[in-house]
Amino acid sequence: MRGLYKGLLGLMAVLTLSACGGPAEEAVPETLGETEQALACRHPDDYCPGNSTCVGGLCRDCVRQPHWCQ
């Protein structure tokens, strides 16, 4: 019987502590701005997939960013 009380007390403590924090609030920016993303070129031959080319160690898409492929 003593083990049952300890288990019940432990369960109540865990549930009480887990409910204290409330929901996690994330600071989400309204706009992402002009953040640019690219894949790294694969070494040793600087391979890039599809229509992309390796420029400065990053794969740039020739269709969406044609100024990189001239």
N, CA, C, O and CB atoms as a CASP TS submission, in Angstrom:
PFRMAT TS
TARGET T0000
AUTHOR 0000-0000-0000
METHOD Language model
MODEL 1
PARENT N/A
ATOM      1  N   MET     1       0.814  -1.188   0.000  1.00  0.00           N
ATOM      2  CA  MET     1       0.000   0.000   0.000  1.00  0.00           C
ATOM      3  C   MET     1       0.867   1.264   0.000  1.00  0.00           C
ATOM      4  O   MET     1       0.509   2.277  -0.601  1.00  0.00           O
ATOM      5  CB  MET     1      -0.931  -0.009   1.200  1.00  0.00           C
ATOM      6  N   ARG     2       2.011   1.186   0.684  1.00  0.00           N
ATOM      7  CA  ARG     2       2.892   2.335   0.794  1.00  0.00           C
ATOM      8  C   ARG     2       3.464   2.711  -0.588  1.00  0.00           C
ATOM      9  O   ARG     2       3.629   3.892  -0.891  1.00  0.00           O
ATOM     10  CB  ARG     2       4.032   2.039   1.793  1.00  0.00           C
ATOM     11  N   GLY     3       3.766   1.693  -1.426  1.00  0.00           N
ATOM     12  CA  GLY     3       4.289   1.942  -2.764  1.00  0.00           C
ATOM     13  C   GLY     3       3.251   2.609  -3.655  1.00  0.00           C
ATOM     14  O   GLY     3       3.601   3.422  -4.511  1.00  0.00           O
ATOM     15  N   LEU     4       1.989   2.279  -3.464  1.00  0.00           N
ATOM     16  CA  LEU     4       0.917   2.880  -4.239  1.00  0.00           C
ATOM     17  C   LEU     4       0.797   4.367  -3.942  1.00  0.00           C
ATOM     18  O   LEU     4       0.592   5.167  -4.855  1.00  0.00           O
ATOM     19  CB  LEU     4      -0.404   2.178  -3.953  1.00  0.00           C
ATOM     20  N   TYR     5       0.923   4.740  -2.686  1.00  0.00           N
ATOM     21  CA  TYR     5       0.845   6.146  -2.305  1.00  0.00           C
ATOM     22  C   TYR     5       2.025   6.944  -2.871  1.00  0.00           C
ATOM     23  O   TYR     5       1.855   8.066  -3.348  1.00  0.00           O
ATOM     24  CB  TYR     5       0.803   6.278  -0.780  1.00  0.00           C
ATOM     25  N   LYS     6       3.228   6.347  -2.812  1.00  0.00           N
ATOM     26  CA  LYS     6       4.403   7.022  -3.363  1.00  0.00           C
ATOM     27  C   LYS     6       4.264   7.200  -4.872  1.00  0.00           C
ATOM     28  O   LYS     6       4.613   8.249  -5.412  1.00  0.00           O
ATOM     29  CB  LYS     6       5.681   6.232  -3.037  1.00  0.00           C
ATOM     30  N   GLY     7       3.757   6.176  -5.548  1.00  0.00           N
ATOM     31  CA  GLY     7       3.560   6.267  -6.994  1.00  0.00           C
ATOM     32  C   GLY     7       2.536   7.320  -7.352  1.00  0.00           C
ATOM     33  O   GLY     7       2.722   8.083  -8.299  1.00  0.00           O
ATOM     34  N   LEU     8       1.448   7.361  -6.589  1.00  0.00           N
ATOM     35  CA  LEU     8       0.400   8.357  -6.834  1.00  0.00           C
ATOM     36  C   LEU     8       0.929   9.767  -6.554  1.00  0.00           C
ATOM     37  O   LEU     8       0.627  10.700  -7.298  1.00  0.00           O
ATOM     38  CB  LEU     8      -0.845   8.065  -5.957  1.00  0.00           C
ATOM     39  N   LEU     9       1.705   9.924  -5.499  1.00  0.00           N
ATOM     40  CA  LEU     9       2.289  11.215  -5.178  1.00  0.00           C
ATOM     41  C   LEU     9       3.276  11.650  -6.260  1.00  0.00           C
ATOM     42  O   LEU     9       3.300  12.822  -6.635  1.00  0.00           O
ATOM     43  CB  LEU     9       2.982  11.160  -3.815  1.00  0.00           C
ATOM     44  N   GLY    10       4.078  10.735  -6.756  1.00  0.00           N
ATOM     45  CA  GLY    10       5.022  11.045  -7.825  1.00  0.00           C
ATOM     46  C   GLY    10       4.303  11.449  -9.109  1.00  0.00           C
ATOM     47  O   GLY    10       4.717  12.391  -9.785  1.00  0.00           O
ATOM     48  N   LEU    11       3.221  10.732  -9.446  1.00  0.00           N
ATOM     49  CA  LEU    11       2.447  11.070 -10.633  1.00  0.00           C
ATOM     50  C   LEU    11       1.820  12.454 -10.507  1.00  0.00           C
ATOM     51  O   LEU    11       1.819  13.226 -11.466  1.00  0.00           O
ATOM     52  CB  LEU    11       1.363  10.022 -10.874  1.00  0.00           C
ATOM     53  N   MET    12       1.291  12.769  -9.334  1.00  0.00           N
ATOM     54  CA  MET    12       0.697  14.094  -9.123  1.00  0.00           C
ATOM     55  C   MET    12       1.763  15.185  -9.223  1.00  0.00           C
ATOM     56  O   MET    12       1.499  16.254  -9.773  1.00  0.00           O
ATOM     57  CB  MET    12      -0.005  14.162  -7.747  1.00  0.00           C
ATOM     58  N   ALA    13       2.971  14.927  -8.696  1.00  0.00           N
ATOM     59  CA  ALA    13       4.049  15.921  -8.764  1.00  0.00           C
ATOM     60  C   ALA    13       4.460  16.180 -10.212  1.00  0.00           C
ATOM     61  O   ALA    13       4.670  17.329 -10.601  1.00  0.00           O
ATOM     62  CB  ALA    13       5.268  15.452  -7.944  1.00  0.00           C
ATOM     63  N   VAL    14       4.575  15.123 -11.006  1.00  0.00           N
ATOM     64  CA  VAL    14       4.964  15.277 -12.410  1.00  0.00           C
ATOM     65  C   VAL    14       3.896  16.041 -13.182  1.00  0.00           C
ATOM     66  O   VAL    14       4.215  16.946 -13.954  1.00  0.00           O
ATOM     67  CB  VAL    14       5.208  13.903 -13.058  1.00  0.00           C
ATOM     68  N   LEU    15       2.648  15.689 -12.983  1.00  0.00           N
ATOM     69  CA  LEU    15       1.570  16.379 -13.691  1.00  0.00           C
ATOM     70  C   LEU    15       1.461  17.845 -13.271  1.00  0.00           C
ATOM     71  O   LEU    15       1.182  18.710 -14.101  1.00  0.00           O
ATOM     72  CB  LEU    15       0.243  15.670 -13.442  1.00  0.00           C
ATOM     73  N   THR    16       1.676  18.118 -12.015  1.00  0.00           N
ATOM     74  CA  THR    16       1.605  19.497 -11.530  1.00  0.00           C
ATOM     75  C   THR    16       2.734  20.333 -12.112  1.00  0.00           C
ATOM     76  O   THR    16       2.504  21.456 -12.561  1.00  0.00           O
ATOM     77  CB  THR    16       1.659  19.534  -9.997  1.00  0.00           C
ATOM     78  N   LEU    17       3.943  19.802 -12.111  1.00  0.00           N
ATOM     79  CA  LEU    17       5.088  20.551 -12.626  1.00  0.00           C
ATOM     80  C   LEU    17       5.024  20.720 -14.137  1.00  0.00           C
ATOM     81  O   LEU    17       5.480  21.734 -14.664  1.00  0.00           O
ATOM     82  CB  LEU    17       6.382  19.859 -12.242  1.00  0.00           C
ATOM     83  N   SER    18       4.471  19.750 -14.833  1.00  0.00           N
ATOM     84  CA  SER    18       4.407  19.868 -16.285  1.00  0.00           C
ATOM     85  C   SER    18       3.343  20.879 -16.717  1.00  0.00           C
ATOM     86  O   SER    18       3.426  21.417 -17.821  1.00  0.00           O
ATOM     87  CB  SER    18       4.119  18.503 -16.912  1.00  0.00           C
ATOM     88  N   ALA    19       2.370  21.141 -15.889  1.00  0.00           N
ATOM     89  CA  ALA    19       1.307  22.084 -16.235  1.00  0.00           C
ATOM     90  C   ALA    19       1.651  23.518 -15.857  1.00  0.00           C
ATOM     91  O   ALA    19       0.916  24.434 -16.226  1.00  0.00           O
ATOM     92  CB  ALA    19       0.021  21.679 -15.559  1.00  0.00           C
ATOM     93  N   CYS    20       2.738  23.742 -15.137  1.00  0.00           N
ATOM     94  CA  CYS    20       3.075  25.084 -14.665  1.00  0.00           C
ATOM     95  C   CYS    20       3.600  26.004 -15.760  1.00  0.00           C
ATOM     96  O   CYS    20       3.359  27.210 -15.717  1.00  0.00           O
ATOM     97  CB  CYS    20       4.093  24.990 -13.575  1.00  0.00           C
ATOM     98  N   GLY    21       4.298  25.467 -16.720  1.00  0.00           N
ATOM     99  CA  GLY    21       4.989  26.291 -17.691  1.00  0.00           C
ATOM    100  C   GLY    21       4.099  26.978 -18.697  1.00  0.00           C
ATOM    101  O   GLY    21       4.430  28.079 -19.137  1.00  0.00           O
ATOM    102  N   GLY    22       3.020  26.404 -19.071  1.00  0.00           N
ATOM    103  CA  GLY    22       2.168  26.977 -20.092  1.00  0.00           C
ATOM    104  C   GLY    22       2.724  26.681 -21.478  1.00  0.00           C
ATOM    105  O   GLY    22       3.737  25.993 -21.599  1.00  0.00           O
ATOM    106  N   PRO    23       2.089  27.181 -22.506  1.00  0.00           N
ATOM    107  CA  PRO    23       2.545  26.891 -23.862  1.00  0.00           C
ATOM    108  C   PRO    23       3.836  27.649 -24.198  1.00  0.00           C
ATOM    109  O   PRO    23       4.075  28.759 -23.721  1.00  0.00           O
ATOM    110  CB  PRO    23       1.450  27.248 -24.869  1.00  0.00           C
ATOM    111  N   ALA    24       4.639  27.021 -25.018  1.00  0.00           N
ATOM    112  CA  ALA    24       5.884  27.672 -25.451  1.00  0.00           C
ATOM    113  C   ALA    24       5.552  28.750 -26.468  1.00  0.00           C
ATOM    114  O   ALA    24       4.795  28.520 -27.411  1.00  0.00           O
ATOM    115  CB  ALA    24       6.884  26.637 -26.055  1.00  0.00           C
ATOM    116  N   GLU    25       6.121  29.918 -26.269  1.00  0.00           N
ATOM    117  CA  GLU    25       5.880  31.029 -27.186  1.00  0.00           C
ATOM    118  C   GLU    25       7.108  31.221 -28.058  1.00  0.00           C
ATOM    119  O   GLU    25       8.225  31.365 -27.560  1.00  0.00           O
ATOM    120  CB  GLU    25       5.542  32.334 -26.415  1.00  0.00           C
ATOM    121  N   GLU    26       6.889  31.220 -29.353  1.00  0.00           N
ATOM    122  CA  GLU    26       7.986  31.411 -30.282  1.00  0.00           C
ATOM    123  C   GLU    26       7.915  32.805 -30.879  1.00  0.00           C
ATOM    124  O   GLU    26       6.839  33.302 -31.213  1.00  0.00           O
ATOM    125  CB  GLU    26       7.959  30.345 -31.386  1.00  0.00           C
ATOM    126  N   ALA    27       9.065  33.417 -31.006  1.00  0.00           N
ATOM    127  CA  ALA    27       9.131  34.728 -31.645  1.00  0.00           C
ATOM    128  C   ALA    27       9.313  34.508 -33.150  1.00  0.00           C
ATOM    129  O   ALA    27      10.428  34.288 -33.623  1.00  0.00           O
ATOM    130  CB  ALA    27      10.301  35.602 -31.047  1.00  0.00           C
ATOM    131  N   VAL    28       8.219  34.569 -33.884  1.00  0.00           N
ATOM    132  CA  VAL    28       8.245  34.334 -35.324  1.00  0.00           C
ATOM    133  C   VAL    28       8.299  35.687 -36.032  1.00  0.00           C
ATOM    134  O   VAL    28       7.420  36.526 -35.836  1.00  0.00           O
ATOM    135  CB  VAL    28       6.998  33.503 -35.787  1.00  0.00           C
ATOM    136  N   PRO    29       9.319  35.899 -36.848  1.00  0.00           N
ATOM    137  CA  PRO    29       9.363  37.164 -37.585  1.00  0.00           C
ATOM    138  C   PRO    29       8.248  37.219 -38.625  1.00  0.00           C
ATOM    139  O   PRO    29       7.866  36.197 -39.194  1.00  0.00           O
ATOM    140  CB  PRO    29      10.735  37.348 -38.264  1.00  0.00           C
ATOM    141  N   GLU    30       7.736  38.414 -38.864  1.00  0.00           N
ATOM    142  CA  GLU    30       6.643  38.561 -39.812  1.00  0.00           C
ATOM    143  C   GLU    30       7.106  38.312 -41.244  1.00  0.00           C
ATOM    144  O   GLU    30       6.365  37.745 -42.046  1.00  0.00           O
ATOM    145  CB  GLU    30       6.032  39.948 -39.696  1.00  0.00           C
ATOM    146  N   THR    31       8.305  38.723 -41.561  1.00  0.00           N
ATOM    147  CA  THR    31       8.855  38.479 -42.892  1.00  0.00           C
ATOM    148  C   THR    31      10.226  37.853 -42.761  1.00  0.00           C
ATOM    149  O   THR    31      10.940  38.104 -41.790  1.00  0.00           O
ATOM    150  CB  THR    31       8.931  39.784 -43.714  1.00  0.00           C
ATOM    151  N   LEU    32      10.588  37.056 -43.716  1.00  0.00           N
ATOM    152  CA  LEU    32      11.895  36.425 -43.696  1.00  0.00           C
ATOM    153  C   LEU    32      12.952  37.298 -44.340  1.00  0.00           C
ATOM    154  O   LEU    32      14.145  37.021 -44.209  1.00  0.00           O
ATOM    155  CB  LEU    32      11.839  35.092 -44.391  1.00  0.00           C
ATOM    156  N   GLY    33      12.536  38.352 -45.035  1.00  0.00           N
ATOM    157  CA  GLY    33      13.494  39.264 -45.641  1.00  0.00           C
ATOM    158  C   GLY    33      14.113  38.678 -46.890  1.00  0.00           C
ATOM    159  O   GLY    33      13.492  37.896 -47.609  1.00  0.00           O
ATOM    160  N   GLU    34      15.329  39.065 -47.128  1.00  0.00           N
ATOM    161  CA  GLU    34      16.034  38.653 -48.335  1.00  0.00           C
ATOM    162  C   GLU    34      17.072  37.581 -48.030  1.00  0.00           C
ATOM    163  O   GLU    34      18.205  37.669 -48.503  1.00  0.00           O
ATOM    164  CB  GLU    34      16.701  39.853 -48.994  1.00  0.00           C
ATOM    165  N   THR    35      16.706  36.580 -47.255  1.00  0.00           N
ATOM    166  CA  THR    35      17.628  35.511 -46.913  1.00  0.00           C
ATOM    167  C   THR    35      17.849  34.633 -48.133  1.00  0.00           C
ATOM    168  O   THR    35      16.898  34.209 -48.790  1.00  0.00           O
ATOM    169  CB  THR    35      17.098  34.680 -45.726  1.00  0.00           C
ATOM    170  N   GLU    36      19.102  34.368 -48.423  1.00  0.00           N
ATOM    171  CA  GLU    36      19.461  33.581 -49.596  1.00  0.00           C
ATOM    172  C   GLU    36      19.970  32.218 -49.147  1.00  0.00           C
ATOM    173  O   GLU    36      20.779  32.125 -48.224  1.00  0.00           O
ATOM    174  CB  GLU    36      20.528  34.312 -50.453  1.00  0.00           C
ATOM    175  N   GLN    37      19.486  31.148 -49.810  1.00  0.00           N
ATOM    176  CA  GLN    37      19.898  29.804 -49.461  1.00  0.00           C
ATOM    177  C   GLN    37      20.524  29.129 -50.663  1.00  0.00           C
ATOM    178  O   GLN    37      20.153  29.402 -51.804  1.00  0.00           O
ATOM    179  CB  GLN    37      18.713  28.989 -48.942  1.00  0.00           C
ATOM    180  N   ALA    38      21.480  28.243 -50.401  1.00  0.00           N
ATOM    181  CA  ALA    38      22.109  27.482 -51.467  1.00  0.00           C
ATOM    182  C   ALA    38      22.725  26.218 -50.869  1.00  0.00           C
ATOM    183  O   ALA    38      23.038  26.170 -49.680  1.00  0.00           O
ATOM    184  CB  ALA    38      23.184  28.334 -52.205  1.00  0.00           C
ATOM    185  N   LEU    39      22.892  25.201 -51.708  1.00  0.00           N
ATOM    186  CA  LEU    39      23.559  23.973 -51.309  1.00  0.00           C
ATOM    187  C   LEU    39      25.060  24.135 -51.474  1.00  0.00           C
ATOM    188  O   LEU    39      25.522  24.879 -52.340  1.00  0.00           O
ATOM    189  CB  LEU    39      23.045  22.775 -52.131  1.00  0.00           C
ATOM    190  N   ALA    40      25.810  23.444 -50.648  1.00  0.00           N
ATOM    191  CA  ALA    40      27.262  23.448 -50.809  1.00  0.00           C
ATOM    192  C   ALA    40      27.638  22.507 -51.943  1.00  0.00           C
ATOM    193  O   ALA    40      27.024  21.454 -52.113  1.00  0.00           O
ATOM    194  CB  ALA    40      27.974  23.033 -49.490  1.00  0.00           C
ATOM    195  N   CYS    41      28.643  22.886 -52.715  1.00  0.00           N
ATOM    196  CA  CYS    41      29.139  22.043 -53.806  1.00  0.00           C
ATOM    197  C   CYS    41      29.806  20.802 -53.207  1.00  0.00           C
ATOM    198  O   CYS    41      30.471  20.876 -52.174  1.00  0.00           O
ATOM    199  CB  CYS    41      30.145  22.832 -54.719  1.00  0.00           C
ATOM    200  N   ARG    42      29.615  19.663 -53.875  1.00  0.00           N
ATOM    201  CA  ARG    42      30.199  18.417 -53.381  1.00  0.00           C
ATOM    202  C   ARG    42      31.645  18.307 -53.842  1.00  0.00           C
ATOM    203  O   ARG    42      31.941  18.447 -55.028  1.00  0.00           O
ATOM    204  CB  ARG    42      29.382  17.196 -53.864  1.00  0.00           C
ATOM    205  N   HIS    43      32.530  18.059 -52.906  1.00  0.00           N
ATOM    206  CA  HIS    43      33.963  17.948 -53.199  1.00  0.00           C
ATOM    207  C   HIS    43      34.286  16.521 -53.589  1.00  0.00           C
ATOM    208  O   HIS    43      33.543  15.643 -53.149  1.00  0.00           O
ATOM    209  CB  HIS    43      34.822  18.386 -51.982  1.00  0.00           C
ATOM    210  N   PRO    44      35.272  16.195 -54.336  1.00  0.00           N
ATOM    211  CA  PRO    44      36.377  17.034 -54.785  1.00  0.00           C
ATOM    212  C   PRO    44      36.126  17.697 -56.138  1.00  0.00           C
ATOM    213  O   PRO    44      36.911  18.551 -56.549  1.00  0.00           O
ATOM    214  CB  PRO    44      37.629  16.215 -54.858  1.00  0.00           C
ATOM    215  N   ASP    45      35.055  17.329 -56.841  1.00  0.00           N
ATOM    216  CA  ASP    45      34.877  17.841 -58.203  1.00  0.00           C
ATOM    217  C   ASP    45      33.875  18.993 -58.284  1.00  0.00           C
ATOM    218  O   ASP    45      33.500  19.392 -59.386  1.00  0.00           O
ATOM    219  CB  ASP    45      34.426  16.722 -59.113  1.00  0.00           C
ATOM    220  N   ASP    46      33.433  19.538 -57.153  1.00  0.00           N
ATOM    221  CA  ASP    46      32.471  20.648 -57.101  1.00  0.00           C
ATOM    222  C   ASP    46      31.201  20.352 -57.898  1.00  0.00           C
ATOM    223  O   ASP    46      30.750  21.174 -58.695  1.00  0.00           O
ATOM    224  CB  ASP    46      33.116  21.923 -57.629  1.00  0.00           C
ATOM    225  N   TYR    47      30.629  19.160 -57.670  1.00  0.00           N
ATOM    226  CA  TYR    47      29.415  18.737 -58.359  1.00  0.00           C
ATOM    227  C   TYR    47      28.191  19.407 -57.750  1.00  0.00           C
ATOM    228  O   TYR    47      28.086  19.536 -56.530  1.00  0.00           O
ATOM    229  CB  TYR    47      29.268  17.212 -58.305  1.00  0.00           C
ATOM    230  N   CYS    48      27.265  19.831 -58.606  1.00  0.00           N
ATOM    231  CA  CYS    48      25.981  20.386 -58.188  1.00  0.00           C
ATOM    232  C   CYS    48      24.867  19.667 -58.962  1.00  0.00           C
ATOM    233  O   CYS    48      25.051  19.362 -60.140  1.00  0.00           O
ATOM    234  CB  CYS    48      25.930  21.939 -58.430  1.00  0.00           C
ATOM    235  N   PRO    49      23.729  19.392 -58.338  1.00  0.00           N
ATOM    236  CA  PRO    49      22.649  18.666 -59.011  1.00  0.00           C
ATOM    237  C   PRO    49      21.853  19.542 -59.979  1.00  0.00           C
ATOM    238  O   PRO    49      21.797  20.762 -59.832  1.00  0.00           O
ATOM    239  CB  PRO    49      21.712  18.078 -57.982  1.00  0.00           C
ATOM    240  N   GLY    50      21.247  18.902 -60.960  1.00  0.00           N
ATOM    241  CA  GLY    50      20.316  19.569 -61.866  1.00  0.00           C
ATOM    242  C   GLY    50      20.929  20.659 -62.707  1.00  0.00           C
ATOM    243  O   GLY    50      22.020  20.494 -63.252  1.00  0.00           O
ATOM    244  N   ASN    51      20.218  21.796 -62.817  1.00  0.00           N
ATOM    245  CA  ASN    51      20.631  22.931 -63.642  1.00  0.00           C
ATOM    246  C   ASN    51      21.494  23.919 -62.873  1.00  0.00           C
ATOM    247  O   ASN    51      21.620  25.071 -63.287  1.00  0.00           O
ATOM    248  CB  ASN    51      19.416  23.642 -64.193  1.00  0.00           C
ATOM    249  N   SER    52      22.083  23.504 -61.778  1.00  0.00           N
ATOM    250  CA  SER    52      22.840  24.453 -60.966  1.00  0.00           C
ATOM    251  C   SER    52      24.327  24.363 -61.271  1.00  0.00           C
ATOM    252  O   SER    52      24.808  23.369 -61.814  1.00  0.00           O
ATOM    253  CB  SER    52      22.593  24.201 -59.478  1.00  0.00           C
ATOM    254  N   THR    53      25.035  25.409 -60.915  1.00  0.00           N
ATOM    255  CA  THR    53      26.475  25.484 -61.122  1.00  0.00           C
ATOM    256  C   THR    53      27.152  25.905 -59.818  1.00  0.00           C
ATOM    257  O   THR    53      26.539  26.574 -58.987  1.00  0.00           O
ATOM    258  CB  THR    53      26.820  26.474 -62.268  1.00  0.00           C
ATOM    259  N   CYS    54      28.396  25.520 -59.643  1.00  0.00           N
ATOM    260  CA  CYS    54      29.131  25.827 -58.423  1.00  0.00           C
ATOM    261  C   CYS    54      29.764  27.209 -58.542  1.00  0.00           C
ATOM    262  O   CYS    54      30.587  27.450 -59.425  1.00  0.00           O
ATOM    263  CB  CYS    54      30.209  24.753 -58.144  1.00  0.00           C
ATOM    264  N   VAL    55      29.373  28.117 -57.642  1.00  0.00           N
ATOM    265  CA  VAL    55      29.919  29.475 -57.630  1.00  0.00           C
ATOM    266  C   VAL    55      30.341  29.784 -56.195  1.00  0.00           C
ATOM    267  O   VAL    55      29.501  29.869 -55.299  1.00  0.00           O
ATOM    268  CB  VAL    55      28.867  30.534 -58.164  1.00  0.00           C
ATOM    269  N   GLY    56      31.618  29.946 -55.988  1.00  0.00           N
ATOM    270  CA  GLY    56      32.114  30.292 -54.653  1.00  0.00           C
ATOM    271  C   GLY    56      31.831  29.236 -53.602  1.00  0.00           C
ATOM    272  O   GLY    56      31.649  29.573 -52.432  1.00  0.00           O
ATOM    273  N   GLY    57      31.789  27.966 -53.986  1.00  0.00           N
ATOM    274  CA  GLY    57      31.539  26.889 -53.029  1.00  0.00           C
ATOM    275  C   GLY    57      30.074  26.592 -52.787  1.00  0.00           C
ATOM    276  O   GLY    57      29.759  25.701 -51.999  1.00  0.00           O
ATOM    277  N   LEU    58      29.151  27.319 -53.448  1.00  0.00           N
ATOM    278  CA  LEU    58      27.716  27.092 -53.294  1.00  0.00           C
ATOM    279  C   LEU    58      27.082  26.791 -54.644  1.00  0.00           C
ATOM    280  O   LEU    58      27.468  27.373 -55.658  1.00  0.00           O
ATOM    281  CB  LEU    58      27.039  28.311 -52.645  1.00  0.00           C
ATOM    282  N   CYS    59      26.107  25.882 -54.660  1.00  0.00           N
ATOM    283  CA  CYS    59      25.383  25.553 -55.882  1.00  0.00           C
ATOM    284  C   CYS    59      24.313  26.621 -56.126  1.00  0.00           C
ATOM    285  O   CYS    59      23.461  26.868 -55.272  1.00  0.00           O
ATOM    286  CB  CYS    59      24.742  24.129 -55.787  1.00  0.00           C
ATOM    287  N   ARG    60      24.370  27.244 -57.290  1.00  0.00           N
ATOM    288  CA  ARG    60      23.397  28.276 -57.662  1.00  0.00           C
ATOM    289  C   ARG    60      22.535  27.771 -58.796  1.00  0.00           C
ATOM    290  O   ARG    60      23.049  27.198 -59.756  1.00  0.00           O
ATOM    291  CB  ARG    60      24.102  29.592 -58.064  1.00  0.00           C
ATOM    292  N   ASP    61      21.216  27.977 -58.700  1.00  0.00           N
ATOM    293  CA  ASP    61      20.254  27.513 -59.695  1.00  0.00           C
ATOM    294  C   ASP    61      20.282  28.428 -60.911  1.00  0.00           C
ATOM    295  O   ASP    61      20.060  29.633 -60.789  1.00  0.00           O
ATOM    296  CB  ASP    61      18.834  27.452 -59.098  1.00  0.00           C
ATOM    297  N   CYS    62      20.557  27.856 -62.094  1.00  0.00           N
ATOM    298  CA  CYS    62      20.663  28.656 -63.324  1.00  0.00           C
ATOM    299  C   CYS    62      19.298  29.121 -63.832  1.00  0.00           C
ATOM    300  O   CYS    62      19.228  30.110 -64.562  1.00  0.00           O
ATOM    301  CB  CYS    62      21.364  27.848 -64.414  1.00  0.00           C
ATOM    302  N   VAL    63      18.219  28.440 -63.469  1.00  0.00           N
ATOM    303  CA  VAL    63      16.887  28.824 -63.927  1.00  0.00           C
ATOM    304  C   VAL    63      16.358  29.995 -63.098  1.00  0.00           C
ATOM    305  O   VAL    63      15.847  30.965 -63.657  1.00  0.00           O
ATOM    306  CB  VAL    63      15.917  27.624 -63.845  1.00  0.00           C
ATOM    307  N   ARG    64      16.473  29.915 -61.790  1.00  0.00           N
ATOM    308  CA  ARG    64      15.939  30.967 -60.918  1.00  0.00           C
ATOM    309  C   ARG    64      16.900  32.143 -60.730  1.00  0.00           C
ATOM    310  O   ARG    64      16.474  33.265 -60.458  1.00  0.00           O
ATOM    311  CB  ARG    64      15.599  30.382 -59.569  1.00  0.00           C
ATOM    312  N   GLN    65      18.189  31.876 -60.877  1.00  0.00           N
ATOM    313  CA  GLN    65      19.196  32.928 -60.707  1.00  0.00           C
ATOM    314  C   GLN    65      20.144  32.900 -61.901  1.00  0.00           C
ATOM    315  O   GLN    65      21.289  32.467 -61.773  1.00  0.00           O
ATOM    316  CB  GLN    65      19.985  32.747 -59.367  1.00  0.00           C
ATOM    317  N   PRO    66      19.675  33.359 -63.065  1.00  0.00           N
ATOM    318  CA  PRO    66      20.507  33.236 -64.286  1.00  0.00           C
ATOM    319  C   PRO    66      21.768  34.094 -64.259  1.00  0.00           C
ATOM    320  O   PRO    66      22.699  33.819 -65.016  1.00  0.00           O
ATOM    321  CB  PRO    66      19.688  33.613 -65.501  1.00  0.00           C
ATOM    322  N   HIS    67      21.832  35.111 -63.425  1.00  0.00           N
ATOM    323  CA  HIS    67      23.033  35.948 -63.376  1.00  0.00           C
ATOM    324  C   HIS    67      24.246  35.181 -62.858  1.00  0.00           C
ATOM    325  O   HIS    67      25.373  35.615 -63.094  1.00  0.00           O
ATOM    326  CB  HIS    67      22.785  37.166 -62.500  1.00  0.00           C
ATOM    327  N   TRP    68      24.061  34.052 -62.156  1.00  0.00           N
ATOM    328  CA  TRP    68      25.171  33.253 -61.683  1.00  0.00           C
ATOM    329  C   TRP    68      25.759  32.369 -62.776  1.00  0.00           C
ATOM    330  O   TRP    68      26.906  31.937 -62.664  1.00  0.00           O
ATOM    331  CB  TRP    68      24.732  32.407 -60.525  1.00  0.00           C
ATOM    332  N   CYS    69      25.000  32.095 -63.826  1.00  0.00           N
ATOM    333  CA  CYS    69      25.408  31.117 -64.839  1.00  0.00           C
ATOM    334  C   CYS    69      25.932  31.750 -66.114  1.00  0.00           C
ATOM    335  O   CYS    69      26.088  31.041 -67.108  1.00  0.00           O
ATOM    336  CB  CYS    69      24.256  30.225 -65.173  1.00  0.00           C
ATOM    337  N   GLN    70      26.208  33.027 -66.141  1.00  0.00           N
ATOM    338  CA  GLN    70      26.676  33.672 -67.357  1.00  0.00           C
ATOM    339  C   GLN    70      28.172  33.573 -67.492  1.00  0.00           C
ATOM    340  O   GLN    70      28.738  34.067 -68.467  1.00  0.00           O
ATOM    341  CB  GLN    70      26.255  35.116 -67.386  1.00  0.00           C
TER
END
